[in-house]
Amino acid sequence: MLVSTMNDVPGHQIVKVISEVAGLTVRSRGLGANFAAGFRALGGGEIHEYTQLLYQSRHEAIMRMCQHAMAFGANAVIAMRFDCNEIANTMSEVAAYGTAVVIKPIDE
């Protein structure tokens, strides 16, 4: 499954536009991560516990979006974007969305 943030795929032709597709995950920051991050925040700099949480959340959202696209028979997702929100000050929502399409290489 090819995933692109562009509206087209160089060297390929979009032969069918299928549907908008999305993948979503909601993650809670654990008590241990919150505790460690609180101490790190006092000194400034990157908070590794939250960085890892967001990387994992984005990956999971992309994988779910790809499964959604494959269920429609797509072989690519174009114009992929992320949307992130906080829920109740304790959870992070990450959505990946885009347009499921069927592409084929352009014969030259």
C-alpha positions as CSV (number, residue, x, y, z in Angstrom):
1,M,0.0,0.0,0.0
2,L,1.5,3.3,-1.1
3,V,0.7,6.2,1.1
4,S,1.5,9.8,-0.1
5,T,0.9,13.2,1.3
6,M,0.8,14.5,-2.3
7,N,-2.4,14.7,-4.5
8,D,-0.8,12.5,-7.1
9,V,1.9,9.9,-7.5
10,P,4.7,10.7,-9.9
11,G,5.0,8.1,-12.6
12,H,1.6,6.7,-11.9
13,Q,-1.9,7.3,-13.2
14,I,-5.0,7.4,-10.9
15,V,-7.4,5.1,-12.6
16,K,-10.1,5.1,-9.8
17,V,-10.9,7.3,-6.9
18,I,-12.7,5.2,-4.3
19,S,-13.4,7.0,-1.1
20,E,-12.1,8.9,1.9
21,V,-10.5,6.5,4.4
22,A,-9.4,7.0,7.9
23,G,-7.6,5.3,10.8
24,L,-8.0,6.3,14.4
25,T,-6.4,5.5,17.7
26,V,-6.9,6.9,21.2
27,R,-4.1,6.4,23.7
28,S,-3.9,7.1,27.4
29,R,-0.7,8.4,28.9
30,G,0.1,6.0,31.7
31,L,0.8,7.0,35.2
32,G,4.5,6.1,35.0
33,A,5.0,8.1,31.8
34,N,3.2,11.1,33.3
35,F,5.4,10.9,36.4
36,A,8.6,10.7,34.4
37,A,7.5,13.3,31.9
38,G,6.6,15.7,34.8
39,F,10.2,15.6,36.0
40,R,11.6,16.1,32.5
41,A,9.3,19.0,32.0
42,L,10.9,20.8,34.9
43,G,14.3,20.8,33.2
44,G,13.0,21.5,29.7
45,G,13.8,19.7,26.5
46,E,12.3,16.8,24.7
47,I,9.9,14.5,26.7
48,H,10.8,11.1,25.3
49,E,7.9,9.3,26.8
50,Y,5.4,11.5,24.9
51,T,7.4,11.4,21.7
52,Q,7.3,7.6,21.7
53,L,3.6,7.6,22.5
54,L,2.9,9.9,19.5
55,Y,5.1,7.9,17.1
56,Q,3.3,4.7,18.1
57,S,-0.1,6.4,17.8
58,R,0.6,7.8,14.3
59,H,1.9,4.4,13.1
60,E,-1.2,2.6,14.4
61,A,-3.5,5.2,12.8
62,I,-1.7,4.8,9.4
63,M,-2.0,1.0,9.6
64,R,-5.7,1.2,10.3
65,M,-6.2,3.7,7.4
66,C,-4.4,1.3,5.1
67,Q,-6.6,-1.6,6.2
68,H,-9.7,0.6,5.5
69,A,-8.3,1.4,2.0
70,M,-7.5,-2.2,1.2
71,A,-11.0,-3.3,2.2
72,F,-12.3,-1.0,-0.6
73,G,-9.8,-2.6,-3.1
74,A,-7.4,0.4,-3.1
75,N,-3.7,0.1,-3.7
76,A,-2.8,3.6,-2.6
77,V,-3.8,6.5,-0.4
78,I,-3.2,10.0,-1.5
79,A,-3.5,13.4,0.2
80,M,-2.8,11.7,3.6
81,R,-3.0,13.9,6.6
82,F,-2.9,13.6,10.4
83,D,-5.3,15.2,12.9
84,C,-4.4,15.1,16.6
85,N,-6.6,16.1,19.6
86,E,-6.5,15.8,23.4
87,I,-9.4,14.2,25.2
88,A,-10.1,15.0,28.9
89,N,-6.5,16.1,29.4
90,T,-5.4,12.4,29.8
91,M,-5.8,10.9,26.3
92,S,-4.4,11.6,22.9
93,E,-6.5,11.0,19.7
94,V,-4.6,10.6,16.4
95,A,-6.3,10.2,13.1
96,A,-4.8,9.5,9.7
97,Y,-7.0,10.2,6.7
98,G,-6.7,10.5,3.0
99,T,-8.3,9.4,-0.3
100,A,-8.2,5.7,-1.3
101,V,-7.4,5.3,-5.0
102,V,-6.3,2.7,-7.5
103,I,-3.1,3.6,-9.3
104,K,-1.1,2.1,-12.2
105,P,2.3,2.9,-13.5
106,I,2.4,5.1,-16.6
107,D,3.7,3.2,-19.6
108,E,6.3,5.2,-21.4
